[in-house]
């Protein structure tokens, strides 16, 4: 009797291995062979689930965004918009090991997306989702503002988070949780 394989679970394991290799070793190290090694399988299994290295990289980027989005969305229906915005900002920052890994993946992709049209389009789609979430929160917080003013608020929040995230990823000892919380609180207050 043939072995029953949960294809969705196996693909998820490979994607998990891919984003962890990317976070630890960079995009260039994320070869089919290295990801197979990290997943404890053969390269043939990896190529069974992904047509190319780029397909695997896009799947890893989507997974990182999915995880971050799940964390953030759980706060959106809260009544206190100031508290909701603060929690979303905190969830976006690299304040634990998993989020540090996510930021390393994002940084790796940002560099490659500048020269790779497919990855740039993927990154733009993910950013549109992220900015859409921020936009909904700003509309709730500032319903009387013009659309242009709300877009500016989203730009400032996203830019501040990106800047803090980059710094905290590159200098984690300097950017402690307490420092990131203070900055996140300031960002949330300034947006309201």
C-alpha positions, 0 to 999 in steps of 0.5 A: 500500500502506498504511503499517504503523503500530506502534500500541503504539510510537506510543502509547508515544511519546505517553505519553512525550511526555505525562509529559515535558510534565507533568514540565517544565510541569505538569499544566495545561500537558499539553493535547492540543495541547501533547502533540501538539506535544511528540510531533511529531504532530497533535492528531488522532493523540493523540485517536486513541489517548486518549479524553480528556486524563484517559486520557492523564494516567493513562497517563502516571502508569502509565508513570512507575510502571512505569519506577520499578517495573522499576528496583526489582524487579531487586533483589528477589531479592538474598540480602542483604536489607539491600543489597536494601532500600537499592537499592530505596530508592535507586532510588525517590529522584530521583538522576538526570535521569529520576528527577527527571522521575518525581518531578515527575510524581508531585508534579503528580499528587498535587496533582490527585489530592486533588481528582479521584476518578479520579486519586486511585483511580489513585494509590491503586492505584500506591501499593498496589503500591509499599507491597506491594513494601516490605512483601515486603522488610520481611517478609523482613527481619523475619519475627518481627514482627507484621503491624502492626509490619511495616505501621508499618515500611512507613509509615515507609520510604514516608514518609521516601522521599516526604519526601526525594523531595519535598525533592530535587525542589524543592531538587536542589542541596541534596539531592546524591546523597551526601546522598540515599545517606546518608539512604537508608542510614539509612532502610534500617538503621532498617527492619531 
